[in-house]
């Protein structure tokens, strides 16, 4: 820093704003021409701000600008019948680059703001020869991950697939490094989310790299969202562990799994009961993804007994009370977001 002026003799603290937090600068001792400063860095919890922090995601100003993001009726019917829709373009190259850069910072365990994550696993794989980075809460830590929640392309698809206004549940990061990326075992998302009810949730999975069968793309079992709820399993454990819970009919469906290959910047959306997982990455390419999980406005807390979140860091809502507040912000208010255009938007309820 440049040499300070003599005005540093005044008592009190000076303050300087950095990209991800604040620096509080205290004059500890002054005896001209020497001085001693104490500098304390404190990270900013971005989750307390519910407006855009960057210019990465411009907001539509007219029905025509919203219309470009509409899912087709065919896509809505596929989601209803098979439990998913994929290949939906949500991010441009500039947005992907910003997300990749900030992810590279967050995979370092002592990064600025790490205390705001709900869960942070440098390696969630149970295989000592594999690595699976998994974290929840990036929207509170870095601005691109904060602002992506208000990405209009995501907002439109989420509204259409839920059929109502929706709130953030939580976000997720997954990173499978080249050559030794771990598996994400077959599972249903809602098996981890029963501490909220009723089940009216949606997962959006966005590729930060091209995801294919070589580097560990997701696999889906079409129609498995109609199986009903199964027990949760260890995400980073035995890839096929869920099979022991399946009926013969479900195993027959299970063997019809399909790869969901997604280009960088594109997304897949899936039902909270859809059975899905992803195999290891043994390619020379990374496989990075960010997810947004939302639920319909009106979902309440069911947090009691065995139905608990994965850690104590999640914002607590008493049982029976509506899931809302700073850390469960309303992302889609149909009338406010879309105005009169809302009457022209087809949702899952219309097909």
C-alpha positions in Angstrom: 0.0 0.0 0.0 1.2 3.6 -0.6 2.6 5.7 2.3 -0.3 7.0 4.4 -0.8 10.7 5.1 -0.4 12.2 8.6 -4.2 12.1 8.9 -3.6 8.6 10.2 -3.1 10.1 13.6 -6.8 10.4 14.1 -8.4 7.8 16.3 -10.8 5.2 15.0 -10.8 2.7 12.1 -10.5 3.2 8.4 -12.3 0.8 6.1 -11.7 -0.4 2.6 -13.9 -2.5 0.4 -12.5 -5.5 -1.5 -14.2 -7.7 -4.0 -15.5 -10.3 -1.5 -15.4 -8.5 1.8 -14.2 -5.6 3.9 -10.8 -4.7 5.4 -10.9 -2.8 8.7 -7.7 -0.8 9.3 -7.0 0.3 12.8 -4.2 2.6 13.8 -2.6 0.7 16.7 0.3 3.1 17.4 1.6 6.3 15.9 4.9 8.0 16.7 5.9 10.2 13.7 7.2 9.2 11.2 6.4 5.6 12.3 3.1 4.0 12.6 1.6 0.5 13.2 -1.6 -0.7 11.6 -3.8 -3.7 12.3 -5.7 -4.9 9.2 -8.6 -7.3 9.8 -10.3 -8.9 6.8 -13.9 -10.0 7.1 -15.9 -11.7 4.3 -19.3 -10.5 3.2 -22.2 -12.9 3.3 -23.7 -12.3 -0.2 -26.8 -14.2 0.9 -28.1 -11.1 2.7 -28.4 -9.3 -0.7 -31.3 -10.1 -3.0 -30.4 -7.9 -5.9 -27.8 -8.4 -8.7 -24.2 -7.7 -7.8 -22.8 -7.9 -11.4 -23.8 -7.3 -15.0 -23.6 -11.0 -15.9 -27.3 -11.6 -16.1 -29.2 -8.7 -17.8 -32.9 -8.7 -16.9 -35.6 -8.7 -19.6 -37.5 -5.5 -20.1 -40.3 -6.7 -22.3 -42.4 -9.8 -23.1 -40.4 -10.3 -26.3 -37.2 -10.6 -24.2 -38.8 -13.2 -21.9 -40.2 -15.2 -24.8 -36.8 -16.3 -26.0 -36.4 -18.4 -22.8 -39.7 -20.4 -23.1 -39.6 -24.1 -22.9 -41.8 -25.8 -25.6 -44.9 -27.8 -24.8 -43.0 -30.8 -26.1 -40.3 -30.2 -23.5 -42.9 -29.9 -20.7 -44.6 -33.1 -21.8 -41.2 -34.9 -21.8 -40.6 -33.7 -18.2 -44.0 -34.9 -17.1 -43.6 -38.3 -18.8 -39.9 -39.1 -18.3 -39.0 -36.8 -15.3 -36.4 -34.7 -17.0 -35.6 -32.3 -19.9 -32.1 -31.5 -21.0 -30.0 -29.5 -23.5 -31.6 -26.2 -22.3 -29.1 -23.4 -23.0 -28.8 -21.2 -19.9 -25.3 -19.7 -19.9 -23.2 -17.9 -22.5 -19.4 -18.1 -22.6 -18.8 -15.0 -20.6 -21.0 -16.3 -17.8 -19.3 -19.7 -17.9 -15.9 -18.1 -17.7 -16.8 -16.1 -14.6 -18.3 -19.2 -12.9 -15.2 -21.3 -13.7 -12.9 -18.6 -12.4 -14.7 -18.2 -9.1 -15.0 -22.0 -8.7 -11.3 -22.3 -9.0 -11.0 -20.0 -6.0 -13.6 -21.9 -3.9 -12.0 -25.3 -4.3 -9.2 -23.9 -2.1 -10.5 -24.8 1.4 -9.3 -21.6 3.0 -10.8 -19.2 0.4 -12.4 -16.0 1.6 -16.0 -16.6 2.7 -15.6 -20.4 3.2 -17.5 -20.1 6.5 -20.7 -19.4 4.7 -21.0 -22.8 3.0 -23.8 -25.1 4.3 -21.6 -28.1 3.4 -18.1 -28.2 2.0 -16.4 -31.5 1.0 -13.0 -31.2 -0.6 -13.3 -34.8 -1.4 -16.6 -36.7 -0.8 -15.5 -39.8 -2.6 -15.2 -42.9 -0.5 -12.5 -44.2 -2.9 -9.1 -43.0 -1.9 -8.0 -43.1 -5.5 -10.7 -40.7 -6.6 -11.7 -37.1 -6.0 -15.2 -35.6 -5.8 -15.4 -31.9 -4.8 -19.0 -31.1 -3.5 -20.1 -27.9 -1.8 -23.5 -26.2 -1.0 -23.9 -22.5 -0.5 -21.7 -20.8 -3.2 -24.3 -18.1 -3.7 -23.3 -16.7 -0.4 -19.6 -16.7 -1.2 -19.0 -15.4 -4.8 -21.0 -12.9 -6.9 -21.4 -14.9 -10.1 -22.9 -17.8 -8.1 -25.1 -15.3 -6.3 -26.4 -13.6 -9.5 -27.0 -16.9 -11.4 -30.0 -17.4 -9.2 -31.7 -14.5 -11.0 -30.7 -15.7 -14.5 -33.8 -15.1 -16.5 -33.3 -18.2 -18.6 -33.3 -20.3 -15.4 -36.3 -18.3 -13.9 -38.5 -19.0 -16.9 -37.7 -22.7 -17.1 -38.2 -23.1 -13.3 -41.5 -21.4 -13.4 -42.7 -23.6 -16.3 -41.6 -26.8 -14.7 -42.9 -26.1 -11.2 -46.0 -24.3 -12.3 -45.8 -21.7 -9.5 -43.5 -19.1 -8.0 -40.4 -20.7 -6.4 -37.8 -20.1 -3.8 -34.2 -21.1 -3.6 -33.6 -24.2 -1.5 -29.8 -24.3 -2.0 -27.2 -24.4 -4.7 -24.5 -27.0 -5.3 -21.0 -27.3 -6.8 -19.6 -30.5 -8.2 -16.1 -31.0 -9.7 -14.6 -34.2 -11.0 -11.0 -33.6 -11.9 -9.4 -35.2 -15.0 -8.3 -38.8 -14.7 -9.4 -39.4 -11.1 -12.9 -37.9 -10.7 -15.2 -39.9 -8.4 -18.7 -41.3 -8.9 -21.9 -39.8 -7.7 -23.9 -42.8 -6.7 -27.5 -43.5 -7.9 -30.0 -41.5 -5.8 -33.1 -39.5 -5.7 -32.7 -35.8 -4.6 -35.8 -35.7 -2.4 -34.5 -38.6 -0.2 -32.1 -36.0 1.2 -34.8 -33.2 1.4 -37.6 -34.7 3.4 -37.0 -32.0 6.0 -39.2 -29.9 3.7 -42.7 -30.7 2.6 -44.7 -31.2 0.4 -42.5 -32.5 -2.3 -42.6 -29.6 -4.9 -39.0 -29.3 -5.8 -36.9 -29.0 -9.0 -33.2 -29.5 -9.7 -31.3 -27.5 -12.4 -27.9 -29.0 -13.3 -25.7 -26.7 -15.4 -22.5 -27.8 -17.2 -19.4 -25.7 -16.9 -17.6 -28.2 -19.2 -18.9 -30.4 -21.9 -20.2 -33.4 -20.0 -20.2 -36.8 -21.8 -19.7 -40.5 -21.1 -15.9 -40.1 -21.1 -15.7 -37.5 -18.3 -18.5 -38.6 -16.1 -21.8 -37.1 -17.3 -25.0 -37.8 -15.5 -27.2 -40.8 -16.3 -31.0 -40.9 -15.8 -33.5 -43.7 -15.6 -36.5 -42.3 -17.6 -39.8 -42.6 -15.8 -38.2 -43.5 -12.4 -39.8 -40.4 -10.9 -42.9 -42.5 -10.7 -41.3 -45.2 -8.5 -42.0 -43.4 -5.2 -39.5 -42.4 -2.5 -36.6 -44.7 -1.7 -34.1 -44.5 1.2 -31.1 -42.2 0.8 -27.6 -43.6 0.2 -24.0 -42.4 0.5 -23.5 -40.1 -2.5 -19.8 -40.7 -2.8 -20.0 -44.4 -2.0 -21.0 -47.6 -4.0 -22.2 -46.5 -7.4 -24.7 -49.4 -7.5 -25.7 -49.3 -3.9 -29.3 -48.4 -4.6 -29.9 -51.7 -6.4 -30.5 -53.6 -3.2 -33.5 -51.4 -2.5 -35.2 -52.0 -5.9 -38.0 -54.3 -6.8 -37.5 -56.7 -9.8 -39.6 -54.4 -12.0 -37.5 -51.4 -10.9 -34.3 -53.2 -11.7 -35.6 -53.9 -15.1 -36.1 -50.2 -15.6 -32.8 -49.5 -14.0 -31.0 -51.4 -16.7 -32.5 -49.0 -19.3 -30.4 -46.0 -18.0 -29.4 -43.4 -20.5 -26.4 -40.9 -20.5 -27.3 -37.2 -20.4 -24.6 -35.6 -22.4 -24.7 -31.8 -22.0 -22.7 -29.1 -23.7 -20.9 -26.4 -21.7 -23.5 -23.7 -20.8 -26.4 -26.0 -21.2 -28.6 -27.5 -18.5 -30.8 -30.4 -17.5 -33.8 -30.2 -15.2 -35.0 -33.2 -13.3 -37.8 -34.2 -10.9 -36.9 -34.7 -7.2 -37.7 -38.4 -7.4 -35.9 -39.1 -10.7 -33.2 -41.8 -10.2 -29.8 -40.4 -11.4 -26.1 -40.7 -10.9 -22.8 -40.3 -12.7 -19.8 -42.5 -13.2 -16.1 -41.7 -12.7 -14.0 -39.3 -14.8 -11.1 -41.1 -16.3 -10.7 -38.7 -19.2 -8.1 -36.0 -19.6 -10.8 -33.3 -19.2 -12.4 -31.9 -16.0 -16.2 -32.2 -15.4 -17.5 -29.2 -13.5 -21.1 -28.3 -12.8 -23.2 -26.0 -10.7 -26.8 -26.7 -9.6 -29.7 -24.7 -8.4 -32.4 -26.5 -6.3 -35.7 -24.7 -5.8 -39.1 -25.5 -4.3 -42.5 -24.0 -4.9 -43.7 -21.1 -2.8 -45.6 -22.4 0.2 -43.3 -25.4 1.1 -42.9 -25.7 4.8 -40.3 -27.1 7.2 -40.5 -30.7 8.3 -37.3 -30.6 10.3 -37.8 -33.0 13.2 -36.9 -36.5 14.2 -34.9 -38.2 11.5 -35.7 -35.6 8.8 -32.8 -33.3 9.2 -30.6 -31.4 6.7 -27.1 -32.6 6.0 -25.4 -30.2 8.4 -26.1 -27.7 11.2 -25.1 -24.8 8.9 -28.4 -24.7 7.0 -30.6 -21.8 8.0 -33.1 -23.2 10.5 -36.9 -22.9 10.1 -39.1 -24.3 12.9 -41.3 -27.3 11.9 -44.5 -26.4 10.3 -43.4 -22.9 9.3 -43.1 -21.7 5.8 -39.6 -22.0 4.2 -38.7 -18.3 3.6 -36.4 -15.6 4.8 -33.0 -14.2 3.7 -31.5 -17.6 2.9 -34.6 -19.0 1.0 -35.3 -16.0 -1.2 -38.1 -15.8 -3.7 -36.6 -16.3 -7.1 -39.7 -16.3 -9.2 -42.8 -14.2 -8.5 -44.7 -14.8 -11.7 -46.8 -11.6 -11.8 -43.8 -9.4 -10.8 -41.3 -11.1 -13.1 -43.4 -11.6 -16.2 -46.1 -9.0 -15.9 -49.0 -9.5 -18.3 -46.9 -12.0 -20.3 -47.6 -14.6 -17.5 -51.0 -15.3 -19.1 -49.2 -16.6 -22.2 -46.7 -18.9 -20.5 -47.5 -22.6 -20.5 -46.5 -24.6 -17.4 -46.5 -28.2 -16.5 -50.1 -27.7 -15.3 -51.2 -27.0 -18.9 -49.9 -30.1 -20.7 
